[in-house]
Amino acid sequence: MFKRYMKERMSWILLFIFLQILAALIIYIDSAISLKPFLYYSFLSLIIFLGFFMIRFQKETKFYKAMEERKDNLDLTSIPEPESPFEEIVESCMVRQTESFKKEYTQNRILLEQEKDDLLSWIHEVKTPLTAMHLMIDRLEDHQIRASLTYEWLRIHLLLDQQLHQKRIPFMENDLYIEKTNVEEIIFSEIRSLQTWCIQKGIGFGVELAETKVLTDAKWLSFIIRQILTNAVKYSEESDILISSYIRDNRTILQIQDFGRGINQKDLPRIFEKGFTSTVNHRDKAATGMGLYLAKKASEHLKIQILAESEPGNGTTVLLIFPKRNEFVSITGM
């Protein structure tokens, strides 16, 4: 702060030096003036200037030190009390700008909430004709057409499901219900929902769970597993997807392994980024880059760690590492 104050008041320092040089120049020109009074005057003025400079430093930087230490928030009470006209101008501008920002923020928040509610309402309305469409598809006698239509129906259903959960994730804390959850039931439920797609692609499942109970939210865990399984099926052909669970370091680990095309090593660190698809398969129009991103966001709220290992051509392994029981204190408040 002192260096910045010196830089701010450099004009004062230069003015003082200039006056000393001017006085020395006058004494040099006018020999009638003795050198001793000048030295006494210079020493005295230097002491007075240094004292004045330090007093002004303490007084003028008090407000700005408080501003620098102030947290970045919209609390106007944290703005220090101004003690000079210029400080009053700064405080007045900050108050006006903060009030304006808070007003705009409130308006945008209301619009965002309204947009979210409208979209959620639209998604729920669309689900009704989708359900009716699925019933009509099931009545078709041509198995090939029925399989093709079911696949396209499933794509629409999964995209709507992603959109629905994407809008709910920012408010996920209000929707959590942590309880002992049967992972096996969730896995088989998600496999059944993808059954037609898997049959079409010749994909089977091998499930071997040493641990079937975890402490989590069943609905959001279903969503996370759904995204991982969807990705595994999407990028696999005529192979099996192996699902297993085990205990390591008092943590339950759920492993989902596919034998599809795999992920390039330079893409692996970025697969959980929003909108990221691939730097290798640019023509993959089926990818949205949202599934794993949303799964990662949801898992953070559940304190579940997601890790991915992959090798191009040999498939991908995704690990869901569940937290210990005492780590749920921050979620449930227990």
ABEGO torsion letter per residue (X at the ends): XAAAAAAAAAAAAAAAAAAAAAAAAAAAABAABBAAAAAAAAAAAAAAAAAAAAAAAAAAAAAAAAAAABBBBABAAABBBBABAAAAAAAAAAAAAAAAAAAAAAAAAAAAAAAAAAAAAAAAAAAAAAAAAAAAAAABABAAAAAAAAAAAAAAAAAAAAAAAAAAAAAAAAABBBBBBBAAAAAAAAAAAAAAAAAAAGBBBBBBBABABBBBBAAAAAAAAAAAAAAAAAABBGBBBBBBBBBBGGBBBBBBBBABAEBBAAAAAAAABBGBABAABAABAABAGAAAAAAAAAAAAAGBBBBBBBBBGAEBBBBBBBBBAAAAAAAAGX
